[in-house]
């Protein structure tokens, strides 16, 4: 098993827990006091791109060994001449070909295009309580920056205030709150996506959303995710709530209606219950029946009035991957998110998350291969997003290149939640009267924060950029978590611009698979990416022989 380093002396970062390839701890805590790379970037932004203590240090790379098949075993190429994709009005001069001029905006969609300012999107933030607690920060941050955010499954079903009559929603306060918060600050870039699972479909989420919000919302069908191969879960510590969820039609484990379970709970032998969603397509036994059911679902959503429809699939094997790409293409969907194993979740069975599914780099490599088969037949392949354990700007570049030209976005789950946690903790100290509402976890600012300042305008590198966008008067309504989200996005954007400029690609559409190479032969074989010493080797020899 590959062990990722726990600290980075050059950047001054350290992981509280065991780090994953993304640089995040395997267990990311909302009350964390720092300071992994994503945590620190949410405060200091693009400064974290560079080694610390300039003027008193020199720094050298420690990443000289690439073992196994992973995103880490892909490296980014650079070129010593030329420039492609310069924004309109710029020339191929040294004055114009600078990294701040790299354009990171783009769009996805079949007929109705959705624009974004940076090529990232959130994972599905659904019925987990942590998503509800910090939603304001997540949503406002996404809207201000201009990237899509996904409301995950079961939000209506777990909301005690929602009303469902005759199997259909007539009132959904939590869902409304989440959509409305994003739309308040939405300026035409990014999008709000609402996901459907089995229970959501039964409860009439699609009908409710289209009637109230029309084409302001993208609706998403869900086949699965990379963290687990069963439906979504949450954990509840109240017997009454567990009974409520059972009555709502969910699978609750252990069964709270059993007298033995209630007795064990009263004696504290059982302290919590797990609520599970159902598996989809269990009554279908063939690919043809899956396709027929899927196409009917898409047709029904279009008849309801949805102009934009997406699909989220998980790290199943090659058959399911091919089905998702083929069917999404045939149905002219707007986006297909392919989530590989190696990502994260709010609550999944741990050993399931550790041992099931296709690792991201392998799944994404096959997704490109299958998409190209369709493209070579003349089909307009669905726009894709890659997900599964991606958090840094180099990983964004690699994922976009690995799936180019089909991949438009990189879906990042836990990493885009960290600024929400961090900002809420800081604001809860600076404004203690807001602490409970913000779900702040700190009583005082830790030294990892006070080394930068004690007020938001001192702490967050992006504070005044956000103020410029919303105005001084509106700034009082912007949560610090959203400012932190802006600051992190600025770091990711600047880092991506630098990598793209080095590859001489000044717009996203110019990124190609030729911009990465494999650092070992095994990775080259599994990904179809050329081994590092083989790329342009014949051209090099021609130069030498000429």
C-alpha positions as CSV (number, residue, x, y, z in Angstrom):
1,X,0.0,0.0,0.0
2,X,1.3,3.4,-1.0
3,X,1.9,5.7,2.0
4,X,1.5,9.4,1.3
5,X,3.7,11.8,3.4
6,X,2.1,13.3,6.5
7,X,3.8,16.7,6.2
8,X,5.3,19.0,3.7
9,X,8.1,21.0,5.1
10,X,8.4,23.2,2.0
11,X,4.8,24.4,2.3
12,X,4.7,24.3,6.1
13,X,1.7,21.9,6.0
14,X,0.9,18.9,8.1
15,X,-1.9,16.4,8.2
16,X,-3.7,15.8,11.5
17,X,-4.5,12.2,10.4
18,X,-3.4,9.8,7.8
19,X,-3.2,11.5,4.4
20,X,-4.6,10.3,1.2
21,X,-3.3,10.9,-2.4
22,X,-5.5,14.1,-2.5
23,X,-3.5,15.6,0.4
24,X,-6.6,15.4,2.7
25,X,-6.7,13.3,5.8
26,X,-8.7,10.1,5.5
27,X,-10.8,11.5,8.3
28,X,-11.4,15.2,7.7
29,X,-12.9,16.9,10.8
30,X,-15.1,20.0,10.8
31,X,-13.3,21.2,14.0
32,X,-9.8,20.7,12.6
33,X,-7.3,23.4,13.6
34,X,-5.0,22.7,10.7
35,X,-3.2,22.5,8.6
36,X,-3.2,20.4,5.5
37,X,-2.6,22.0,2.2
38,X,-6.3,22.6,1.4
39,X,-6.9,24.0,4.9
40,X,-4.0,26.4,4.7
41,X,-5.0,27.4,1.1
42,X,-8.4,28.4,2.4
43,X,-6.7,31.1,4.4
44,X,-3.7,32.1,2.4
45,X,-4.8,31.3,-1.1
46,X,-2.2,31.4,-3.9
47,X,0.7,32.0,-1.4
48,X,0.5,28.3,-0.6
49,X,1.6,27.6,-4.2
50,X,5.2,28.4,-3.1
51,X,7.7,27.2,-0.5
52,X,7.5,29.1,2.8
53,X,10.1,31.4,4.2
54,X,11.4,32.9,1.0
55,X,14.8,34.5,1.4
56,X,16.1,32.1,4.1
57,X,15.5,28.8,2.3
58,X,16.0,26.8,-0.9
59,X,13.6,24.0,-1.7
60,X,13.8,20.9,-3.7
61,X,11.3,18.3,-4.8
62,X,10.8,15.1,-2.8
63,X,8.6,13.5,-5.4
64,X,11.2,11.5,-7.4
65,X,9.7,8.1,-6.9
66,X,6.5,7.0,-8.6
67,X,5.3,3.6,-7.6
68,X,2.1,1.9,-8.7
69,X,-0.8,3.2,-10.8
70,X,-2.3,6.4,-9.5
71,X,-2.7,10.0,-10.4
72,X,0.6,10.6,-8.7
73,X,2.2,8.5,-11.3
74,X,1.1,10.9,-14.1
75,X,3.3,13.9,-14.6
76,X,2.6,17.1,-16.4
77,X,4.5,17.9,-19.6
78,X,5.9,21.4,-20.4
79,X,7.1,22.8,-23.7
80,X,9.8,25.3,-24.6
81,X,8.1,27.0,-27.5
82,X,4.7,28.0,-28.9
83,X,1.4,29.0,-27.4
84,X,-2.1,27.7,-28.0
85,X,-5.6,29.0,-27.2
86,X,-4.8,32.6,-26.3
87,X,-7.9,34.6,-25.4
88,X,-9.2,37.0,-28.0
89,X,-7.2,40.1,-28.3
90,X,-3.9,38.6,-27.1
91,X,-0.9,37.9,-29.3
92,X,1.8,35.3,-29.2
93,X,4.2,37.7,-27.5
94,X,6.1,37.3,-24.3
95,X,4.1,40.1,-22.9
96,X,0.7,38.4,-23.5
97,X,1.8,34.8,-22.9
98,X,1.8,35.1,-19.1
99,X,0.0,32.7,-16.8
100,X,-2.5,35.3,-15.5
101,X,-3.8,35.4,-19.1
102,X,-4.8,31.7,-19.1
103,X,-8.5,31.5,-19.4
104,X,-10.1,29.0,-17.1
105,X,-13.8,29.6,-18.0
106,X,-15.8,27.1,-20.0
107,X,-19.2,25.5,-20.4
108,X,-20.9,22.2,-20.5
109,X,-24.2,21.0,-21.8
110,X,-25.9,19.5,-24.9
111,X,-28.3,22.3,-26.0
112,X,-28.6,24.7,-23.1
113,X,-25.0,25.6,-22.1
114,X,-24.0,26.1,-18.5
115,X,-21.0,28.4,-18.0
116,X,-18.4,28.2,-15.2
117,X,-15.4,30.4,-14.2
118,X,-13.2,27.6,-13.0
119,X,-13.4,23.9,-14.1
120,X,-14.4,22.4,-10.7
121,X,-17.7,21.4,-9.1
122,X,-18.7,20.1,-5.7
123,X,-19.6,16.5,-5.0
124,X,-23.1,15.7,-3.9
125,X,-23.9,17.4,-0.6
126,X,-27.0,15.6,0.5
127,X,-28.7,14.5,3.7
128,X,-25.5,14.3,5.8
129,X,-25.9,16.7,8.7
130,X,-22.6,18.3,7.9
131,X,-23.9,19.4,4.5
132,X,-26.9,21.1,6.1
133,X,-24.8,22.7,8.8
134,X,-22.4,24.5,6.5
135,X,-24.6,24.8,3.4
136,X,-24.6,28.7,3.4
137,X,-20.8,28.7,3.1
138,X,-20.7,26.0,0.5
139,X,-23.5,27.5,-1.7
140,X,-22.5,31.2,-1.4
141,X,-18.9,30.3,-2.1
142,X,-19.8,28.3,-5.2
143,X,-22.1,31.1,-6.5
144,X,-19.6,33.8,-5.9
145,X,-16.7,31.9,-7.6
146,X,-18.9,30.5,-10.3
147,X,-18.7,26.7,-10.1
148,X,-21.6,24.1,-9.9
149,X,-22.8,22.8,-6.6
150,X,-24.8,19.6,-6.1
151,X,-27.6,19.1,-3.6
152,X,-27.3,15.3,-3.0
153,X,-29.9,12.7,-2.3
154,X,-32.5,12.4,0.4
155,X,-32.6,16.1,1.5
156,X,-36.4,16.1,1.5
157,X,-36.8,12.7,3.0
158,X,-34.8,13.4,6.1
159,X,-36.3,16.8,6.7
160,X,-38.8,16.7,9.5
161,X,-40.4,19.9,8.3
162,X,-41.1,18.6,4.8
163,X,-44.6,17.5,4.1
164,X,-45.4,14.5,1.8
165,X,-49.0,13.8,1.1
166,X,-50.2,10.8,-1.0
167,X,-46.5,10.1,-1.7
168,X,-45.7,13.5,-3.1
169,X,-43.9,16.5,-1.7
170,X,-46.0,19.6,-1.0
171,X,-43.5,21.3,1.3
172,X,-39.7,21.1,1.4
173,X,-38.2,23.8,3.6
174,X,-34.6,22.5,3.7
175,X,-34.5,21.9,-0.1
176,X,-35.9,25.4,-0.7
177,X,-33.3,26.9,1.6
178,X,-30.4,25.3,-0.2
179,X,-31.6,26.3,-3.7
180,X,-32.6,29.8,-2.6
181,X,-29.2,30.5,-1.0
182,X,-27.3,29.7,-4.1
183,X,-29.7,31.5,-6.5
184,X,-29.4,34.7,-4.4
185,X,-25.8,35.1,-5.4
186,X,-25.8,33.3,-8.7
187,X,-24.6,35.6,-11.5
188,X,-24.9,33.3,-14.5
189,X,-21.8,31.1,-13.8
190,X,-22.0,27.8,-12.1
191,X,-25.3,26.0,-11.4
192,X,-27.4,24.3,-8.7
193,X,-27.9,20.6,-9.4
194,X,-30.5,18.5,-7.5
195,X,-29.9,14.8,-7.4
196,X,-32.5,12.0,-7.4
197,X,-32.3,8.6,-5.9
198,X,-35.0,6.0,-5.5
199,X,-36.7,7.6,-2.5
200,X,-36.4,11.1,-4.1
201,X,-38.1,9.8,-7.2
202,X,-40.9,8.2,-5.2
203,X,-41.4,11.4,-3.2
204,X,-41.8,13.6,-6.2
205,X,-38.7,15.7,-5.8
206,X,-38.4,16.3,-9.6
207,X,-42.0,17.5,-9.9
208,X,-41.7,19.8,-6.9
209,X,-38.4,21.4,-8.1
210,X,-39.5,22.0,-11.7
211,X,-42.8,23.6,-10.6
212,X,-41.1,25.9,-8.2
213,X,-37.8,26.7,-9.9
214,X,-38.2,25.8,-13.6
215,X,-35.0,25.8,-15.6
216,X,-32.9,27.5,-12.9
217,X,-32.0,24.0,-11.6
218,X,-30.3,21.0,-13.3
219,X,-31.8,17.7,-12.3
220,X,-29.5,14.7,-11.8
221,X,-30.2,11.0,-12.0
222,X,-28.1,8.9,-9.8
223,X,-26.6,5.5,-10.5
224,X,-24.0,5.4,-7.8
225,X,-20.8,6.9,-6.4
226,X,-17.2,5.9,-5.8
227,X,-17.3,5.7,-2.0
228,X,-19.7,2.8,-1.7
229,X,-21.8,0.4,-3.8
230,X,-25.0,0.7,-1.8
231,X,-27.3,3.7,-1.3
232,X,-26.5,6.7,0.8
233,X,-26.3,6.6,4.6
234,X,-26.6,8.9,7.6
235,X,-26.3,8.2,11.3
236,X,-28.9,9.4,13.8
237,X,-28.8,9.3,17.6
238,X,-32.4,9.8,18.3
239,X,-34.9,6.9,18.6
240,X,-37.8,9.2,17.6
241,X,-35.9,10.4,14.6
242,X,-35.0,6.8,13.6
243,X,-38.7,5.9,13.8
244,X,-39.6,8.9,11.7
245,X,-37.2,7.9,9.0
246,X,-38.5,4.3,9.1
247,X,-42.0,5.6,8.7
248,X,-40.7,7.8,5.7
249,X,-39.9,4.5,4.0
250,X,-36.1,4.3,4.6
251,X,-34.1,1.3,5.6
252,X,-33.0,1.9,9.2
253,X,-30.4,-0.4,10.9
254,X,-30.9,-1.7,13.5
255,X,-34.7,-1.7,13.0
256,X,-36.0,0.9,15.5
257,X,-39.5,-0.7,15.6
258,X,-38.2,-3.8,17.2
259,X,-38.8,-3.9,21.0
260,X,-35.4,-5.5,21.6
261,X,-33.7,-2.7,19.8
262,X,-35.6,0.0,21.7
263,X,-34.7,-1.7,25.0
264,X,-31.0,-1.8,24.0
265,X,-31.2,1.9,23.0
266,X,-32.8,2.9,26.4
267,X,-30.0,1.1,28.2
268,X,-27.4,2.7,25.9
269,X,-26.2,-0.5,24.5
270,X,-27.3,0.9,21.1
271,X,-26.5,4.6,20.7
272,X,-27.2,5.3,17.0
273,X,-29.0,4.1,13.9
274,X,-27.9,4.0,10.3
275,X,-30.4,5.2,7.7
276,X,-29.8,3.6,4.2
277,X,-31.2,4.4,0.8
278,X,-32.4,1.7,-1.6
279,X,-30.5,0.2,-4.5
280,X,-31.8,1.2,-7.9
281,X,-32.7,-1.0,-10.9
282,X,-33.0,-4.2,-8.8
283,X,-35.9,-5.4,-10.9
284,X,-34.0,-5.1,-14.1
285,X,-32.0,-8.1,-15.3
286,X,-30.5,-6.9,-18.6
287,X,-28.7,-4.0,-20.2
288,X,-31.6,-3.5,-22.5
289,X,-34.1,-3.2,-19.7
290,X,-31.7,-0.7,-17.9
291,X,-31.5,1.4,-21.1
292,X,-35.3,1.3,-21.6
293,X,-35.9,2.4,-18.0
294,X,-33.2,5.1,-18.2
295,X,-34.5,6.6,-21.4
296,X,-38.1,6.6,-20.0
297,X,-36.8,8.5,-16.9
298,X,-35.0,11.1,-19.1
299,X,-38.1,11.5,-21.3
300,X,-40.3,12.0,-18.3
301,X,-38.0,14.6,-16.9
302,X,-38.0,16.5,-20.2
303,X,-41.8,16.4,-20.3
304,X,-41.9,17.9,-16.9
305,X,-39.9,20.8,-18.3
306,X,-36.3,20.1,-17.4
307,X,-33.9,21.6,-20.0
308,X,-30.8,20.3,-18.3
309,X,-30.3,16.7,-17.0
310,X,-27.2,15.1,-15.7
311,X,-26.2,11.6,-14.5
312,X,-23.9,10.6,-11.7
313,X,-22.3,7.1,-11.8
314,X,-20.0,5.3,-9.5
315,X,-16.9,3.1,-9.7
316,X,-18.7,0.0,-11.1
317,X,-16.9,-2.1,-13.6
318,X,-16.4,-1.6,-17.3
319,X,-19.9,-2.7,-18.4
320,X,-21.7,-0.1,-16.2
321,X,-19.1,2.6,-17.3
322,X,-19.8,1.9,-21.0
323,X,-23.6,1.9,-20.3
324,X,-23.4,5.3,-18.6
325,X,-21.4,6.9,-21.4
326,X,-23.5,5.4,-24.2
327,X,-26.9,6.0,-22.7
328,X,-26.0,9.5,-21.5
329,X,-24.8,10.3,-25.0
330,X,-27.8,8.8,-26.7
331,X,-30.1,10.7,-24.3
332,X,-28.2,14.0,-25.0
333,X,-27.6,14.6,-21.3
334,X,-25.8,17.7,-20.3
335,X,-23.2,16.2,-18.0
336,X,-22.0,12.7,-16.8
337,X,-20.0,12.6,-13.5
338,X,-17.8,9.5,-13.2
339,X,-16.8,8.9,-9.6
340,X,-13.9,6.6,-9.1
341,X,-12.9,4.8,-5.9
342,X,-10.4,6.6,-3.8
343,X,-12.6,9.6,-2.9
344,X,-14.5,10.3,0.2
345,X,-17.9,10.5,1.8
346,X,-19.8,11.7,4.9
347,X,-20.7,8.2,6.0
348,X,-19.8,5.0,4.1
349,X,-18.9,1.5,5.5
350,X,-15.2,2.0,6.0
351,X,-13.9,-1.4,4.6
352,X,-16.3,-1.1,1.7
353,X,-14.8,2.3,0.9
354,X,-11.3,0.8,1.2
355,X,-11.9,-2.3,-0.9
356,X,-14.7,-1.9,-3.5
357,X,-14.7,-0.5,-7.0
358,X,-12.4,0.7,-9.7
359,X,-9.7,3.2,-8.7
360,X,-10.1,6.7,-10.2
361,X,-7.2,6.8,-12.5
362,X,-8.1,3.4,-14.1
363,X,-11.8,4.2,-14.4
364,X,-11.1,7.6,-15.9
365,X,-8.7,6.1,-18.4
366,X,-11.3,3.7,-19.6
367,X,-13.9,6.4,-19.7
368,X,-11.7,8.3,-22.2
369,X,-11.2,5.1,-24.2
370,X,-14.9,4.4,-24.4
371,X,-15.8,8.0,-25.2
372,X,-13.4,8.0,-28.0
373,X,-14.9,4.9,-29.5
374,X,-18.2,6.7,-29.7
375,X,-16.6,9.9,-31.0
376,X,-14.9,7.9,-33.7
377,X,-18.3,6.7,-34.8
378,X,-19.4,10.3,-35.2
379,X,-21.4,10.6,-32.0
380,X,-21.5,13.8,-30.0
381,X,-20.2,12.4,-26.7
382,X,-21.8,13.7,-23.4
383,X,-19.7,16.2,-21.5
384,X,-18.0,14.5,-18.5
385,X,-16.7,15.4,-15.1
386,X,-14.2,13.2,-13.3
387,X,-14.4,12.6,-9.5
388,X,-12.7,10.5,-6.9
389,X,-9.9,11.7,-4.5
390,X,-9.0,14.9,-6.4
391,X,-8.1,18.1,-4.5
392,X,-5.1,20.0,-5.9
393,X,-4.5,22.0,-9.0
394,X,-2.1,19.5,-10.4
395,X,-4.8,16.8,-10.0
396,X,-7.3,19.1,-11.8
397,X,-4.9,19.4,-14.7
398,X,-4.2,15.7,-14.9
399,X,-7.9,14.7,-14.8
400,X,-8.8,17.2,-17.5
401,X,-5.9,16.0,-19.7
402,X,-6.6,12.3,-19.1
403,X,-10.2,12.7,-20.3
404,X,-9.6,15.4,-22.9
405,X,-11.5,16.5,-24.9
406,X,-14.5,15.0,-23.2
407,X,-13.9,16.1,-19.6
408,X,-15.0,19.6,-18.8
409,X,-15.0,19.6,-15.0
410,X,-13.3,18.0,-12.1
411,X,-15.7,17.1,-9.3
412,X,-14.2,17.6,-5.8
413,X,-16.0,16.5,-2.7
414,X,-14.4,16.9,0.7
415,X,-11.8,19.5,-0.4
416,X,-14.4,22.1,-1.3
417,X,-16.1,21.5,2.1
418,X,-13.0,22.3,4.1
419,X,-13.2,26.1,3.6
420,X,-16.8,26.0,4.9
421,X,-15.7,24.3,8.1
422,X,-12.7,26.6,8.6
423,X,-14.5,29.8,7.9
424,X,-17.4,28.9,10.2
425,X,-14.9,28.1,13.0
426,X,-13.1,31.4,12.6
427,X,-16.3,33.5,12.3
428,X,-17.7,31.8,15.4
429,X,-14.8,33.1,17.4
430,X,-14.7,36.6,15.9
431,X,-18.5,36.9,16.3
432,X,-19.4,34.6,19.2
433,X,-23.1,35.6,19.0
434,X,-23.2,33.7,15.6
435,X,-21.3,30.6,16.8
436,X,-24.3,28.4,17.4
437,X,-26.0,29.3,14.1
438,X,-22.7,28.9,12.2
439,X,-21.9,25.6,13.9
440,X,-18.5,26.9,14.9
441,X,-16.4,24.5,16.9
442,X,-13.8,26.8,18.4
443,X,-13.7,28.9,21.6
444,X,-10.6,30.8,20.5
445,X,-8.5,31.1,17.4
446,X,-5.6,28.6,17.3
447,X,-2.0,29.7,16.6
448,X,-2.3,28.2,13.1
449,X,-4.7,31.0,12.3
450,X,-3.5,33.9,14.5
451,X,-0.1,33.8,12.8
452,X,-2.0,35.5,9.9
453,X,-4.3,37.8,11.9
454,X,-7.2,38.0,14.2
455,X,-9.9,39.5,12.0
456,X,-11.4,38.1,8.7
457,X,-9.8,40.9,6.6
458,X,-6.4,40.0,8.0
459,X,-6.9,36.2,7.9
460,X,-8.3,35.6,4.5
461,X,-6.2,36.5,1.4
462,X,-9.4,36.7,-0.7
463,X,-11.4,39.0,1.7
464,X,-11.1,42.2,-0.4
465,X,-11.7,40.4,-3.7
466,X,-15.0,39.1,-2.3
467,X,-15.8,42.6,-1.0
468,X,-15.1,44.1,-4.4
469,X,-17.6,41.6,-6.0
470,X,-20.5,42.0,-3.5
471,X,-19.9,45.5,-2.1
472,X,-19.1,46.7,1.4
473,X,-22.7,46.8,2.5
474,X,-23.4,43.2,1.4
475,X,-20.1,41.9,2.9
476,X,-21.8,41.6,6.3
477,X,-24.0,38.9,4.9
478,X,-21.2,36.8,3.4
479,X,-20.1,34.0,5.7
480,X,-16.4,33.6,6.3
481,X,-16.8,30.0,5.0
482,X,-17.7,31.5,1.6
483,X,-14.7,33.9,1.7
484,X,-12.5,30.8,2.5
485,X,-14.1,29.0,-0.5
486,X,-13.2,32.0,-2.7
487,X,-9.6,32.0,-1.3
488,X,-9.1,28.3,-1.9
489,X,-10.6,28.6,-5.5
490,X,-8.2,31.4,-6.2
491,X,-5.2,29.2,-5.2
492,X,-6.4,26.3,-7.3
493,X,-7.1,28.7,-10.2
494,X,-3.7,30.3,-10.1
495,X,-1.9,27.0,-9.8
496,X,-3.9,25.6,-12.7
497,X,-3.1,28.7,-14.8
498,X,0.6,28.2,-14.1
499,X,0.6,24.6,-15.1
500,X,-1.4,25.4,-18.2
501,X,1.0,28.2,-19.2
502,X,3.9,25.9,-18.8
503,X,2.2,23.5,-21.2
504,X,1.6,26.5,-23.5
505,X,-2.1,26.0,-23.3
506,X,-4.0,29.3,-22.6
507,X,-7.5,27.9,-22.6
508,X,-9.1,24.7,-21.2
509,X,-10.2,23.4,-24.6
510,X,-6.5,23.2,-25.7
511,X,-5.6,20.7,-22.9
512,X,-5.0,17.3,-24.3
513,X,-3.7,13.9,-23.3
514,X,-0.4,14.8,-24.9
515,X,0.1,17.2,-22.0
516,X,0.7,14.4,-19.5
517,X,3.0,11.4,-19.4
518,X,3.3,8.3,-17.3
519,X,6.1,8.1,-14.8
520,X,6.3,4.3,-14.9
521,X,5.5,1.5,-17.5
522,X,2.6,0.1,-15.5
523,X,0.8,3.4,-15.5
524,X,1.5,3.8,-19.2
525,X,-0.1,0.4,-19.9
526,X,-3.2,1.0,-17.8
527,X,-3.9,4.6,-18.8
528,X,-2.8,4.6,-22.4
529,X,-0.6,7.6,-21.6
530,X,2.9,7.5,-23.1
531,X,5.8,6.6,-20.8
532,X,7.8,9.7,-19.9
533,X,11.0,8.7,-21.8
534,X,9.1,7.5,-24.9
535,X,7.2,10.6,-25.6
536,X,8.8,12.5,-28.5
537,X,11.8,10.2,-28.4
538,X,11.8,9.6,-32.1
539,X,11.5,13.4,-32.7
540,X,14.5,13.9,-30.4
541,X,16.5,11.3,-32.2
542,X,15.6,13.0,-35.6
543,X,16.9,16.3,-34.2
544,X,20.2,14.6,-33.1
545,X,20.6,12.8,-36.5
546,X,19.9,15.9,-38.6
